[in-house]
Amino acid sequence: MSHEVAWGDTKVYVAGHNGLVGSAIVRALEAAGAGEIIGWSSRELDLRDRSATFDAITEAKPDIIIDAAAKVGGIMANSTFPVEFLRDNSMIQTNVMDAAHSNDIDRLLFLGSSCIYPRHATQPIRESSLMTGPLEPTNQAYAMAKISGIYYIEAHREQYGRHWISAMPTNLYGPRDNFDLQSSHVLPAFIRRFHEAKVSGAPTVTVWGTGAPRREFLHVDDLANACLMLLSNYDSGQTINVGCGEDLPIKELAESVADVVGFTGTIEWDSSKPDGMPRKLLDTSRINALGWKPQISLRDGLTSTYAWYLENVA
Ligand code: GDP
């Protein structure tokens, strides 16, 4: 069953609208001519605060909620702060969904991440491999919260007939990413490390792990378009993967980023740092069957993200 959304008549609340994902969704909603787009910064509204979250959503009464609010981080942040990653994410998603239900908001999209799948899932990873094996320890806390969010979506569909859905994007990148070296993901970390080495004339850059793990990277604007498409064309309790269908070794990503940035020195690998999951490539047949595919190549995405970094961060 599909529910074609008439965006022009729709008031959408984007939770996490200042983040990497939320800001891309706002751009896509603006391009689609959404009637009204609302969002609160974390300073205006702390989504861990249940009564404040209820008050805000009750007053705003959106037609659709897109939940892109989460505490996110790369391999180091995730494995160093499991308490915050599990607690904050559980609180945020439960408060948003409970407030949505209590206001009878029938359309909600919850976003997770490909780290919900078992460490040794068959690659490319199908949606059906959820809960079939142990998780990757370096991001287990975040994954546990997201898995319970997916189940909470399903539970509301079953128990209350809500038309809520969830989608699981692969590793994302783009403008407004986090470029902090301790807490970022690999792609923005590479942009920053290589840029700073180029500027300072450093001959070598040291990065983490062995470079052997394989990852898939999707530009966040492609994800945002997928989210709008899913709200019109997907209505199932089973989560749906959003990826580009291709992965590459971290070593090759390092070479591509160095090339885009113009760093010509040596890249050294610190194998005392964790590699994380050996491979994380999503099977995207389900979303491809709905007619969606990504438009932005990794090379173009890297070039535009580096330009954004130069203008806004460097
Ligand atoms: P993951 O996909 O959850 O493992 O998250 P990340 O994006 O943080 O890491 C992906 C891979 O990149 C891991 O194998 C890391 O060890 C590797 N990596 C290499 N250098 C860096 C770095 O400077 N920062 C981060 N976050 N990861 C790095």
Boltz pocket constraint, residues with backbone or C-beta under 6 A from the ligand:
constraints:
  - pocket:
      binder: B
      contacts: [[A, 73], [A, 74], [A, 75], [A, 76], [A, 115], [A, 139], [A, 171], [A, 181], [A, 183], [A, 184], [A, 185], [A, 186], [A, 187], [A, 189], [A, 190], [A, 206], [A, 207], [A, 208], [A, 209], [A, 210], [A, 213], [A, 215], [A, 250], [A, 273], [A, 274], [A, 275], [A, 276], [A, 277]]
      max_distance: 6.0
